[in-house]
Amino acid sequence: MAEIQLREVPLFSEMDDQEVAGIRAIMTEMKFKAGQTIVREGELGNLFYVITDGMVQVSIRDASGRDVPLQEIVPGGFFGELSMLTGEPRSARVYAKDHVTVLALERDEFFAFLHKSPSAAIDVLIELGGRLHTMDGILRRTVSRNANEVDKERLTFGQHIADVVADTMGSWPFIIFQSTLLAIWITLNVTAWVNHWDPYPFILLNLTLSFQAAYAAPFIMMSQNRQAAKDRIAAEIDHQVNAKAELEIGLLLKRMDDLEDLVGARTPDSR
């Protein structure tokens, strides 16, 4: 990439030709094939990358070990700045979606560059804010498993029957059907339109309703117990999500504070 093209990258857009030439001189060009991993989650790294050609995919690992796509970065974008600020392990995996060319900048040179270019530091802050918002949404939606999916995996045949019975008996169609059936039963036995099979006081009807109540109560209790277990699963998953979000947000805020300190150190009013 030529120096005049390098200034098209937002981070370097406010630099003059001499500054662009200087920053390009200390950057190392690296090439990656499609599918090749550039940054591994959890590894220590001291390189900051600017994409000059191709596209990369940023992903994180969810609770079940699957990769969750987080962001696609195109030419002019950058990545690797998070770990650069604190020296902590990488928080995400980055791999090439096609043939990718990047310019890499080492940690000390990256800090020196931010000291010399406050506008670039502000661009990094803006990017971190966007990634913070995206990360928060990802954590809340997919990092932990869905309570309904966990409950469905644990559902037994008997629990399924209990749910069906409880849902049926707790619905208006069942109430209307049973009320209609009771009205017909009582009417036929009182008016004697047909032979009395259950004359007043309707002992057979009372016995039938007693049997129904005796079996309905355990079914409903089974369904309620399973719902309580499902609520506990949801509460545990919510706690995990909140804990992960708190840790990630705290880490990102700390990194943003570090960048603010760099900008403040360069601002004359801060002295």
Rosetta blueprint (number, residue, H / E / L):
1 M L
2 A L
3 E H
4 I H
5 Q H
6 L H
7 R L
8 E L
9 V L
10 P H
11 L H
12 F H
13 S L
14 E L
15 M L
16 D L
17 D H
18 Q H
19 E H
20 V H
21 A H
22 G H
23 I H
24 R H
25 A H
26 I L
27 M L
28 T E
29 E E
30 M E
31 K E
32 F E
33 K L
34 A L
35 G L
36 Q L
37 T E
38 I E
39 V E
40 R L
41 E L
42 G L
43 E L
44 L L
45 G L
46 N L
47 L E
48 F E
49 Y E
50 V E
51 I E
52 T E
53 D E
54 G L
55 M L
56 V E
57 Q E
58 V E
59 S E
60 I E
61 R E
62 D L
63 A L
64 S L
65 G L
66 R L
67 D E
68 V E
69 P E
70 L E
71 Q E
72 E E
73 I E
74 V L
75 P L
76 G L
77 G L
78 F E
79 F E
80 G L
81 E H
82 L H
83 S H
84 M H
85 L H
86 T H
87 G L
88 E L
89 P L
90 R L
91 S L
92 A L
93 R E
94 V E
95 Y E
96 A E
97 K L
98 D L
99 H L
100 V E
101 T E
102 V E
103 L E
104 A E
105 L E
106 E E
107 R H
108 D H
109 E H
110 F H
111 F H
112 A H
113 F H
114 L H
115 H H
116 K H
117 S L
118 P H
119 S H
120 A H
121 A H
122 I H
123 D H
124 V H
125 L H
126 I H
127 E H
128 L H
129 G H
130 G H
131 R H
132 L H
133 H H
134 T H
135 M H
136 D H
137 G H
138 I H
139 L H
140 R H
141 R H
142 T H
143 V H
144 S L
145 R L
146 N L
147 A H
148 N H
149 E H
150 V H
151 D H
152 K H
153 E H
154 R H
155 L L
156 T L
157 F H
158 G H
159 Q H
160 H H
161 I H
162 A H
163 D H
164 V H
165 V H
166 A H
167 D H
168 T H
169 M H
170 G L
171 S L
172 W H
173 P H
174 F H
175 I H
176 I H
177 F H
178 Q H
179 S H
180 T H
181 L H
182 L H
183 A H
184 I H
185 W H
186 I H
187 T H
188 L H
189 N H
190 V H
191 T H
192 A L
193 W L
194 V L
195 N L
196 H L
197 W L
198 D L
199 P L
200 Y L
201 P L
202 F L
203 I H
204 L H
205 L H
206 N H
207 L H
208 T H
209 L H
210 S H
211 F H
212 Q H
213 A H
214 A H
215 Y H
216 A H
217 A H
218 P H
219 F H
220 I H
221 M H
222 M H
223 S H
224 Q H
225 N H
226 R H
227 Q H
228 A H
229 A H
230 K H
231 D H
232 R H
233 I H
234 A H
235 A H
236 E H
237 I H
238 D H
239 H H
240 Q H
241 V H
242 N H
243 A H
244 K H
245 A H
246 E H
247 L H
248 E H
249 I H
250 G H
251 L H
252 L H
253 L H
254 K H
255 R H
256 M H
257 D H
258 D H
259 L H
260 E H
261 D H
262 L H
263 V H
264 G H
265 A H
266 R H
267 T L
268 P H
269 D H
270 S H
271 R L
